Amino acid sequence: MLYKRFFVLTLLLSLITCRGFSAVAPVPFTIATDKAAYKPGDRVIFSINKSLPSTTRVRYKLLGNVIQTVPLKATRWTWTTPSADFTGYMVEVYGTINGHEKIYATTAVDVSSDPARFPRNGFLSVYGKLSKQYMDSVLYSLNRYHINYVQFQDWEYEHHKPLAGTVAMPEQQWKDIGSRDNYKNTVQNYIALAHQHNMLTLHYNLIYGALDNAKAEGVADEWRLYTDNKHKNTERIPLPMPPFKSGLNIMDPANNGWQKYIAANTLEAWKVYGFDGYQIDQMGDLNKPLYDYDGNPVNMAATFGPFIKAMHKYMPGKRLVMNAVANYGQAGIANSPVDFLYTEVWPPEDGFKQLAGSILHNDSLTNGKKRTVMPAYMDYDLAEKPGYFSTPGIVLADAVIFAFGGAHLELGDHMLGKEYFPNDHLKMRDDLKAAMISYYDFLTAYENLLRDEGKLNTPKVSSADQKTKINNWPPQRGQVSVVGKEIGNRQVLHFINFTNANSLRWRDNKGTQIRPKTILNPSFRFTSPKTVKKIWFASPDVNGGASTNIPYKLTGNTISFTLPSLQYWDMVVVEYK
């Protein structure tokens, strides 16, 4: 799906900070960590960007509970992660001013020995002559978002022959399929920087693409797919030339010869470029009869599983991920050795209901064992020309994706607006940069509630005031939608604000979604089937996601509570005895 449109490349990416302020505003406190994720017992190195008041403290929280608090006297400090694996922590730097607690800054820490448990996928798309300072800034930003997988889009020389040159004598520079200049040093430096931040690097390529010169380079006619059963007419996807240097000839992913050929050429490339795995792409349902060389009909979706299993055999120890374009072939992909499920969302799945439904569908395929990452392209029409992303639509989409346990592929060397990843027409305004920091901190700190296995349910929640109309999911315009999940001894309640949404279409093609009006002190009632121990609240829209205990009133089995505010998304956690 990455070759549908022309592109104009722009190489602008600002170094992202934790809060979006104008140049004349005071510099905010911002925390950085040295890695995107850690193993149990690792040392985390924190740094904060300016001096702290003498009364400053730092506390480490696990799901709203403080596990450690210490004074903070320096702008650089360390913390040894606990022994529990696959756990997210919220880190709050705070102080007391005039008797009131003030949160200065927050961040999250993911302690996971395997990133597949909680994947957060980012991307790179440009490999020209880039300065070290620029590349450092890109990886710093991805690290601040806790991105733990980075896919390298369109880095290779040819789809069927990714390596330019040979292992002994690799080319220093080459043209990719879009006739862009890519450089060996840039790709290698990006891989090294990603590894320094504990990010896994994925080599992007199509499952079945071969350029027009492929036959001369050993790609056999017997491996191709045809539009007739007499192997006269090959299936070929034309691309505009220039800028593209070739169309794409479609191979049979289930053909053993093709599998062995592409695996061997990929492994040759990895001897020069130390990728950790293979990001496999497709183009969705091609909507036509296809045949192999012997005239047998080919069910393309059924070929994906065998291909992935073959790559697993040829590439032991390497990570595998495959795109299910509009969920095409996802059942076979889910039943293969992929780290997580990756669904590129397309019409008619344009509603928030359908967006959540794709995540739930994926969960059903693996009984919740594999998480979902979604390339879901925001402001799609707006991205046809230079401009800015519209913050409300993106934040509202992320609230839905994250609340349902997914992650959004959207952040890389720029924010993503098109399926051709180098398209960099739209920039992020400061408020969107700030929101993304808070939302990815939230996704990481509360990953055990958002993304661990649990049971979605329909809690009995009602509004206790006249100003807030609520409904259980799916959303309705003019109301707050409630998403419930029971996990262990906790009931999670997500409140997502659609009260003044002008549309329930997540893609927000023209960037016209309206910023939700903040509801102050909304009150709710919850009918609890169990004895309640405590209730706490956290929101990526408030204090960087820091958690706060909420007082409540119990009348019979009905609990009444009031939240500080609701803008886009609040999470309430009811803990049972």
QUIFENUR-V650939 format. One record per backbone hydrogen bond with DSSP energy under -0.5 kcal/mol. NH is the residue of the N-H (numbers start at 1). CO is the residue of the C=O. E is the energy in kcal/mol with one decimal. If there is no record, write none. Layout:
nh:NH co:CO e:E
nh:NH co:CO e:E
This chain:
nh:12 co:10 e:-0.9
nh:16 co:14 e:-0.5
nh:21 co:19 e:-1.0
nh:25 co:22 e:-1.3
nh:32 co:47 e:-2.6
nh:34 co:45 e:-1.0
nh:36 co:197 e:-2.7
nh:38 co:110 e:-2.8
nh:41 co:81 e:-0.7
nh:41 co:82 e:-0.8
nh:42 co:39 e:-2.3
nh:44 co:42 e:-0.5
nh:44 co:79 e:-3.3
nh:46 co:44 e:-0.6
nh:46 co:77 e:-3.0
nh:47 co:32 e:-1.9
nh:48 co:75 e:-2.7
nh:49 co:30 e:-1.4
nh:56 co:53 e:-1.8
nh:57 co:94 e:-2.9
nh:58 co:70 e:-2.8
nh:59 co:92 e:-2.3
nh:60 co:68 e:-2.7
nh:61 co:90 e:-3.0
nh:62 co:65 e:-2.8
nh:63 co:61 e:-0.5
nh:65 co:62 e:-1.7
nh:67 co:60 e:-3.1
nh:68 co:60 e:-1.2
nh:70 co:58 e:-2.5
nh:72 co:56 e:-2.5
nh:73 co:71 e:-0.5
nh:77 co:46 e:-1.6
nh:79 co:44 e:-1.7
nh:81 co:42 e:-3.0
nh:81 co:79 e:-0.6
nh:86 co:111 e:-0.5
nh:87 co:111 e:-2.4
nh:89 co:109 e:-2.4
nh:90 co:61 e:-2.0
nh:91 co:107 e:-3.0
nh:92 co:59 e:-2.4
nh:92 co:90 e:-0.5
nh:93 co:105 e:-2.8
nh:94 co:57 e:-2.6
nh:94 co:92 e:-0.6
nh:95 co:102 e:-2.1
nh:97 co:100 e:-3.2
nh:100 co:97 e:-1.9
nh:102 co:95 e:-3.1
nh:104 co:93 e:-2.5
nh:104 co:102 e:-0.7
nh:105 co:93 e:-1.5
nh:107 co:91 e:-1.8
nh:109 co:89 e:-2.2
nh:111 co:87 e:-2.9
nh:111 co:109 e:-0.6
nh:112 co:38 e:-2.4
nh:112 co:110 e:-0.8
nh:117 co:114 e:-1.7
nh:118 co:115 e:-0.7
nh:119 co:116 e:-0.6
nh:122 co:149 e:-3.1
nh:123 co:411 e:-1.2
nh:124 co:151 e:-2.3
nh:130 co:128 e:-1.5
nh:135 co:131 e:-2.4
nh:136 co:132 e:-2.9
nh:137 co:133 e:-1.9
nh:138 co:134 e:-2.1
nh:139 co:135 e:-2.4
nh:140 co:136 e:-2.5
nh:141 co:137 e:-2.1
nh:142 co:138 e:-2.2
nh:143 co:139 e:-2.6
nh:144 co:140 e:-2.2
nh:145 co:141 e:-1.3
nh:146 co:143 e:-1.7
nh:147 co:142 e:-2.4
nh:148 co:120 e:-1.7
nh:149 co:120 e:-1.6
nh:150 co:200 e:-3.0
nh:151 co:122 e:-2.4
nh:152 co:202 e:-2.9
nh:153 co:124 e:-2.4
nh:153 co:151 e:-1.0
nh:155 co:152 e:-0.7
nh:157 co:162 e:-2.6
nh:158 co:161 e:-1.1
nh:165 co:163 e:-0.6
nh:166 co:169 e:-1.4
nh:170 co:167 e:-0.5
nh:171 co:164 e:-2.6
nh:174 co:182 e:-2.0
nh:176 co:180 e:-2.1
nh:179 co:176 e:-2.3
nh:182 co:174 e:-3.1
nh:182 co:180 e:-0.6
nh:183 co:127 e:-2.1
nh:184 co:172 e:-2.0
nh:187 co:183 e:-2.0
nh:188 co:184 e:-2.7
nh:189 co:185 e:-2.7
nh:190 co:186 e:-2.4
nh:191 co:187 e:-2.2
nh:192 co:188 e:-2.4
nh:193 co:189 e:-2.6
nh:194 co:190 e:-2.5
nh:195 co:191 e:-2.3
nh:196 co:192 e:-1.8
nh:197 co:193 e:-1.1
nh:197 co:194 e:-0.7
nh:198 co:195 e:-1.7
nh:199 co:194 e:-2.4
nh:200 co:148 e:-2.8
nh:202 co:150 e:-2.9
nh:203 co:277 e:-2.9
nh:204 co:152 e:-1.4
nh:204 co:202 e:-0.7
nh:205 co:279 e:-2.1
nh:207 co:281 e:-2.5
nh:210 co:249 e:-1.3
nh:214 co:211 e:-1.9
nh:216 co:213 e:-0.5
nh:217 co:213 e:-0.6
nh:217 co:214 e:-1.1
nh:218 co:215 e:-1.6
nh:219 co:214 e:-2.3
nh:220 co:218 e:-0.7
nh:223 co:220 e:-1.6
nh:224 co:221 e:-1.4
nh:225 co:250 e:-2.3
nh:226 co:291 e:-2.8
nh:227 co:233 e:-2.8
nh:231 co:228 e:-0.8
nh:234 co:232 e:-0.6
nh:235 co:225 e:-2.6
nh:236 co:234 e:-0.7
nh:237 co:248 e:-3.5
nh:238 co:236 e:-0.7
nh:244 co:240 e:-1.9
nh:245 co:177 e:-2.2
nh:248 co:237 e:-2.6
nh:249 co:210 e:-3.3
nh:249 co:247 e:-0.5
nh:250 co:235 e:-2.7
nh:251 co:208 e:-2.5
nh:251 co:249 e:-0.5
nh:252 co:223 e:-2.8
nh:253 co:251 e:-0.8
nh:255 co:252 e:-2.0
nh:259 co:255 e:-2.4
nh:260 co:256 e:-2.4
nh:261 co:257 e:-2.2
nh:262 co:258 e:-2.8
nh:263 co:259 e:-2.1
nh:264 co:260 e:-2.2
nh:265 co:261 e:-2.3
nh:266 co:262 e:-2.2
nh:267 co:263 e:-2.6
nh:268 co:264 e:-1.8
nh:269 co:265 e:-1.7
nh:270 co:266 e:-1.9
nh:271 co:267 e:-0.8
nh:271 co:268 e:-0.9
nh:272 co:268 e:-0.5
nh:272 co:269 e:-1.3
nh:273 co:269 e:-2.7
nh:274 co:272 e:-0.5
nh:275 co:273 e:-2.3
nh:276 co:201 e:-2.1
nh:277 co:201 e:-1.0
nh:278 co:319 e:-2.7
nh:279 co:203 e:-2.4
nh:280 co:278 e:-0.8
nh:280 co:321 e:-3.3
nh:281 co:205 e:-2.2
nh:291 co:226 e:-2.5
nh:292 co:296 e:-2.3
nh:293 co:222 e:-0.5
nh:295 co:292 e:-2.1
nh:298 co:290 e:-2.6
nh:299 co:297 e:-0.5
nh:300 co:298 e:-1.0
nh:302 co:299 e:-1.0
nh:303 co:299 e:-0.5
nh:303 co:300 e:-2.0
nh:304 co:300 e:-0.5
nh:304 co:301 e:-0.9
nh:306 co:302 e:-0.6
nh:307 co:303 e:-1.8
nh:308 co:304 e:-2.5
nh:309 co:305 e:-2.5
nh:310 co:306 e:-2.0
nh:311 co:307 e:-2.4
nh:312 co:308 e:-2.3
nh:313 co:309 e:-1.5
nh:314 co:310 e:-2.5
nh:315 co:311 e:-2.3
nh:316 co:313 e:-0.5
nh:318 co:315 e:-2.1
nh:319 co:276 e:-2.6
nh:321 co:278 e:-2.0
nh:323 co:280 e:-2.6
nh:324 co:342 e:-3.0
nh:325 co:323 e:-0.8
nh:326 co:344 e:-3.2
nh:327 co:324 e:-2.0
nh:328 co:325 e:-2.2
nh:330 co:327 e:-1.7
nh:333 co:329 e:-1.9
nh:334 co:330 e:-3.1
nh:335 co:331 e:-1.1
nh:336 co:333 e:-1.8
nh:338 co:336 e:-2.5
nh:339 co:320 e:-2.8
nh:341 co:371 e:-3.0
nh:342 co:322 e:-0.8
nh:343 co:341 e:-0.5
nh:343 co:373 e:-2.1
nh:344 co:324 e:-0.8
nh:344 co:342 e:-0.6
nh:345 co:343 e:-0.6
nh:345 co:375 e:-1.8
nh:349 co:346 e:-2.0
nh:350 co:348 e:-2.2
nh:352 co:504 e:-2.2
nh:355 co:351 e:-2.3
nh:356 co:352 e:-2.3
nh:357 co:353 e:-1.9
nh:358 co:354 e:-2.0
nh:359 co:355 e:-1.1
nh:360 co:356 e:-2.3
nh:361 co:357 e:-2.5
nh:362 co:358 e:-2.1
nh:363 co:359 e:-2.4
nh:364 co:360 e:-1.9
nh:365 co:361 e:-1.2
nh:366 co:362 e:-1.0
nh:366 co:363 e:-0.6
nh:367 co:363 e:-0.5
nh:368 co:363 e:-2.6
nh:369 co:366 e:-1.6
nh:372 co:405 e:-0.5
nh:373 co:341 e:-2.7
nh:374 co:407 e:-2.8
nh:375 co:373 e:-0.5
nh:376 co:374 e:-1.1
nh:376 co:409 e:-0.6
nh:377 co:375 e:-0.5
nh:378 co:376 e:-0.6
nh:378 co:416 e:-0.7
nh:379 co:507 e:-2.2
nh:381 co:509 e:-0.6
nh:382 co:509 e:-2.1
nh:383 co:379 e:-1.7
nh:384 co:381 e:-1.7
nh:385 co:382 e:-1.3
nh:387 co:425 e:-1.8
nh:389 co:427 e:-2.9
nh:391 co:389 e:-0.7
nh:394 co:390 e:-1.3
nh:395 co:391 e:-2.5
nh:396 co:392 e:-2.4
nh:397 co:393 e:-2.1
nh:398 co:394 e:-2.5
nh:399 co:395 e:-2.3
nh:400 co:396 e:-1.7
nh:401 co:397 e:-2.7
nh:402 co:398 e:-3.0
nh:403 co:399 e:-2.1
nh:404 co:400 e:-1.6
nh:405 co:402 e:-1.7
nh:406 co:401 e:-2.7
nh:407 co:372 e:-1.5
nh:409 co:374 e:-2.0
nh:409 co:407 e:-0.6
nh:410 co:408 e:-1.0
nh:412 co:414 e:-1.1
nh:416 co:410 e:-2.2
nh:421 co:419 e:-1.0
nh:423 co:420 e:-2.3
nh:424 co:8 e:-0.9
nh:427 co:387 e:-2.0
nh:433 co:429 e:-2.2
nh:434 co:430 e:-2.4
nh:435 co:431 e:-2.1
nh:436 co:432 e:-2.6
nh:437 co:433 e:-1.8
nh:438 co:434 e:-2.0
nh:439 co:435 e:-3.0
nh:440 co:436 e:-2.4
nh:441 co:437 e:-2.1
nh:442 co:438 e:-2.3
nh:443 co:439 e:-2.5
nh:444 co:440 e:-1.7
nh:445 co:441 e:-3.4
nh:446 co:442 e:-2.1
nh:447 co:444 e:-1.3
nh:449 co:446 e:-1.3
nh:450 co:446 e:-2.6
nh:451 co:447 e:-2.9
nh:452 co:447 e:-0.9
nh:455 co:486 e:-2.8
nh:456 co:454 e:-0.5
nh:457 co:484 e:-1.7
nh:459 co:457 e:-0.6
nh:461 co:459 e:-1.3
nh:462 co:525 e:-2.3
nh:464 co:523 e:-2.8
nh:465 co:523 e:-0.5
nh:469 co:467 e:-0.5
nh:471 co:480 e:-2.3
nh:473 co:482 e:-2.3
nh:478 co:498 e:-2.4
nh:479 co:476 e:-1.5
nh:480 co:469 e:-3.3
nh:481 co:479 e:-0.5
nh:481 co:496 e:-2.9
nh:482 co:471 e:-2.8
nh:483 co:494 e:-2.2
nh:484 co:457 e:-0.9
nh:485 co:492 e:-2.0
nh:486 co:455 e:-3.2
nh:487 co:485 e:-0.6
nh:487 co:490 e:-2.4
nh:490 co:487 e:-1.3
nh:491 co:574 e:-2.6
nh:492 co:485 e:-3.4
nh:492 co:490 e:-0.5
nh:493 co:572 e:-3.2
nh:494 co:483 e:-2.9
nh:495 co:493 e:-0.5
nh:495 co:570 e:-2.9
nh:496 co:481 e:-2.8
nh:496 co:494 e:-0.6
nh:497 co:568 e:-2.6
nh:498 co:479 e:-1.6
nh:498 co:496 e:-0.8
nh:501 co:498 e:-1.1
nh:506 co:350 e:-1.6
nh:506 co:504 e:-0.6
nh:507 co:350 e:-0.7
nh:508 co:505 e:-0.8
nh:511 co:508 e:-2.3
nh:519 co:566 e:-3.1
nh:520 co:518 e:-0.7
nh:521 co:564 e:-1.8
nh:522 co:519 e:-0.5
nh:524 co:561 e:-2.7
nh:525 co:462 e:-2.7
nh:526 co:559 e:-2.7
nh:527 co:460 e:-2.4
nh:528 co:526 e:-0.7
nh:528 co:557 e:-2.8
nh:533 co:575 e:-3.6
nh:534 co:575 e:-1.4
nh:536 co:573 e:-2.2
nh:537 co:548 e:-2.9
nh:538 co:571 e:-2.2
nh:541 co:569 e:-0.6
nh:542 co:539 e:-1.4
nh:545 co:539 e:-0.9
nh:545 co:542 e:-2.1
nh:546 co:543 e:-1.7
nh:548 co:537 e:-2.4
nh:550 co:535 e:-3.2
nh:553 co:560 e:-2.4
nh:555 co:553 e:-0.6
nh:555 co:558 e:-3.0
nh:558 co:555 e:-2.2
nh:559 co:526 e:-3.0
nh:560 co:553 e:-2.7
nh:561 co:524 e:-2.2
nh:562 co:551 e:-0.6
nh:563 co:522 e:-2.6
nh:566 co:519 e:-1.7
nh:570 co:495 e:-2.2
nh:571 co:538 e:-2.5
nh:572 co:493 e:-2.9
nh:573 co:536 e:-3.1
nh:574 co:491 e:-3.1
nh:574 co:572 e:-0.5
nh:575 co:534 e:-2.9
nh:575 co:573 e:-0.6
nh:576 co:489 e:-2.9
nh:577 co:531 e:-2.3
